[in-house]
Every structure is written in structure tokens, then in C-alpha cells.
């Protein structure tokens, strides 16, 4: 099994829990009640997404070559 790297974004929801998106995989979303559950659900969603790409013979993107920074700007 090839190792791939993916950045996930966890967003706290007003009603509780976290929504999760995977920017490198458009349309790959999931959710979880806790951060830990959200991360586990993301792993599962990514695996299913990759399997679908493989079955369709599509290229499989990943984030292994991306650099990421967070900036905070004062207004």
C-alpha cells in the first residue's frame, strides 16, 4: 500500500461536533462528534474516495508536496 499525505480541515459546528473536508479530494467530506472521531471518519472517507478513483482509473492526488502556513492579520 502506497503512503499518501492529506491535509484535513476540521470545523466546529454550532450544533456540536466537527465537519471535515479534504481539500485535495474535492467533495470528500465527513463529520464526527469529537476531534478523534472526526479524524477517524476522515481516514475512512479518504480510503473510500481513493478506492473510487482507482476503480475509475483516475489519478490520485495527495498533499505530500504542499507547504502550508497559517497567517493571522490584524485589522
C-alpha positions as a Markdown table, in Angstrom:
| # | Residue | x | y | z |
|---|---|---|---|---|
| 1 | Unk | 0.0 | 0.0 | 0.0 |
| 2 | Unk | 1.4 | 3.4 | -1.0 |
| 3 | Unk | 1.6 | 6.1 | 1.6 |
| 4 | Unk | -0.1 | 9.3 | 0.8 |
| 5 | Unk | -0.5 | 12.6 | 2.8 |
| 6 | Unk | -3.7 | 14.6 | 3.1 |
| 7 | Unk | -4.5 | 17.8 | 4.9 |
| 8 | Unk | -7.9 | 17.8 | 6.6 |
| 9 | Unk | -9.8 | 20.8 | 7.8 |
| 10 | Unk | -11.9 | 20.3 | 11.0 |
| 11 | Unk | -14.6 | 23.0 | 11.6 |
| 12 | Unk | -16.5 | 23.1 | 14.8 |
| 13 | Unk | -20.3 | 23.1 | 14.2 |
| 14 | Unk | -22.8 | 25.2 | 16.1 |
| 15 | Unk | -24.9 | 22.2 | 17.0 |
| 16 | Unk | -21.9 | 20.3 | 18.2 |
| 17 | Unk | -19.3 | 18.0 | 16.6 |
| 18 | Unk | -17.0 | 18.8 | 13.7 |
| 19 | Unk | -17.3 | 18.8 | 10.0 |
| 20 | Unk | -14.3 | 17.6 | 8.0 |
| 21 | Unk | -13.1 | 18.4 | 4.5 |
| 22 | Unk | -10.2 | 17.2 | 2.4 |
| 23 | Unk | -9.1 | 20.0 | 0.1 |
| 24 | Unk | -7.0 | 17.7 | -2.2 |
| 25 | Unk | -10.1 | 15.5 | -2.8 |
| 26 | Unk | -13.0 | 17.7 | -4.0 |
| 27 | Unk | -16.3 | 16.6 | -2.5 |
| 28 | Unk | -14.7 | 14.5 | 0.2 |
| 29 | Unk | -16.5 | 15.5 | 3.4 |
| 30 | Unk | -17.4 | 13.8 | 6.7 |
| 31 | Unk | -18.1 | 14.6 | 10.3 |
| 32 | Unk | -17.6 | 13.4 | 13.8 |
| 33 | Unk | -18.8 | 14.2 | 17.3 |
| 34 | Unk | -15.2 | 14.7 | 18.7 |
| 35 | Unk | -11.9 | 15.6 | 17.1 |
| 36 | Unk | -10.7 | 12.0 | 17.4 |
| 37 | Unk | -13.9 | 10.6 | 15.8 |
| 38 | Unk | -13.7 | 13.3 | 13.0 |
| 39 | Unk | -10.2 | 12.2 | 12.2 |
| 40 | Unk | -11.1 | 8.5 | 12.1 |
| 41 | Unk | -14.1 | 9.3 | 9.9 |
| 42 | Unk | -11.8 | 11.3 | 7.6 |
| 43 | Unk | -9.4 | 8.3 | 7.3 |
| 44 | Unk | -12.4 | 6.2 | 6.2 |
| 45 | Unk | -13.8 | 8.8 | 3.8 |
| 46 | Unk | -10.3 | 9.3 | 2.2 |
| 47 | Unk | -9.9 | 5.5 | 1.8 |
| 48 | Unk | -13.3 | 5.1 | 0.1 |
| 49 | Unk | -12.6 | 8.2 | -2.1 |
| 50 | Unk | -9.2 | 6.7 | -3.2 |
| 51 | Unk | -10.8 | 3.3 | -4.0 |
| 52 | Unk | -13.3 | 5.0 | -6.2 |
| 53 | Unk | -10.5 | 6.9 | -8.1 |
| 54 | Unk | -8.6 | 3.6 | -8.5 |
| 55 | Unk | -11.6 | 1.8 | -9.8 |
| 56 | Unk | -12.2 | 4.6 | -12.4 |
| 57 | Unk | -8.5 | 4.7 | -13.4 |
| 58 | Unk | -8.2 | 8.3 | -12.3 |
| 59 | Unk | -5.1 | 9.9 | -10.9 |
| 60 | Unk | -4.8 | 10.0 | -7.1 |
| 61 | Unk | -3.8 | 13.4 | -5.8 |
| 62 | Unk | -2.2 | 14.0 | -2.4 |
| 63 | Unk | -0.7 | 16.9 | -0.3 |
| 64 | Unk | 2.8 | 15.4 | 0.2 |
| 65 | Unk | 4.5 | 18.2 | -1.8 |
| 66 | Unk | 2.4 | 21.1 | -0.4 |
| 67 | Unk | 3.6 | 23.6 | 2.1 |
| 68 | Unk | 1.1 | 25.2 | 4.5 |
| 69 | Unk | 1.1 | 28.3 | 6.6 |
| 70 | Unk | -1.5 | 29.9 | 8.7 |
| 71 | Unk | -1.5 | 33.7 | 8.8 |
| 72 | Unk | -3.2 | 36.0 | 11.3 |
| 73 | Unk | -3.8 | 39.5 | 10.2 |
| 74 | Unk | -4.8 | 42.4 | 12.4 |
| 75 | Unk | -7.5 | 44.6 | 11.0 |
